[in-house]
């Protein structure tokens, strides 16, 4: 049991850690994101060249691949949860 007098000031000290809380370093996420964005750019160039040559199916496949890479790159990193419930 902790007893304190009402006139004594109470001091609370919080220590913050310099290291991130997660065990995963942010560096691999950044390099993975850059790799996916570079792959998306490459697929966009392939889609453009295939479209100019009239190969519409190859162009469409490259576009879908580029969109998938961009989607996966956007999903990397910190995720934010909606903690405040909106009023109905």
N, C-alpha and C positions, 0 to 999 in steps of 0.2 A: 504494500500500500504506500502511495506517495502522498505526503502531506505538505502543503505549502501555505504560507501565510498570504492573505489577500493583498498586503501592501508590497510584497516582494515582486519585482518585475520578473517575468518569465521570458527567457531567451531561447529561441529555437534556431539552431544552425543546420542548414541543409548543405550537404556537400554534393557538388555536381561532378560527374565523371567526365574526363576529357575524351575518353574512348566512346564510340557509339555503343548503344545497348545491344544491337544485333551482333551476332557472331560473324555475319557476312560483311565483308569490306565493300564500300561503295565503288571501288575501282573496277571489279569485274562486271558490275552492272553497267557502268559507263562504257566499258570496252565492248560488252555484248550489245548494248544499244547502238554504238557506233558501227559495229560489224553488221547489224541488221539493217541500219540505214544505208550503209554502203552497198549492201546486197540489193536493197530496194532500188537504189539509184542505178545500179548495173542492170537490173531487170527492166527498169523504165527505158534505158537506152536500147536494150534488146527489143523491147516492144515497139519502140519508135522505128528502128531499122526494119523490123519484120513488117510493120504496117506500110512503110514506103515501098517495100518489095511486093506487097500485095498478099502476104501470108497472114490472113486475118486470124486464123486459129492459133498460130504461134504467138501472135501479138496479144491475143486475149489471154492466153496462158501466162505470158510474161507479166501482163498487167495484174492478173489475179495473184501471182506470186509476189509482186511488189507490194500490193495492198496487204497481203498477209504479213510480210516482213514489217511494214509500217505499223500494223496492228500489234504485233508481238513486241516491237520496240516501245510502243506507247504503254504497254503493260508492265514494263520493267521499272524498277525503282520503288519508292515508297508509295504505299497505298493509303488513301485517306478514307476513313469511314464517316458516314453521316451520323453524327452523334446527337444532333438536335432534331427532335421529332417535329415535323411540320404540323401546324394546326389544320384540322379538317374544315 
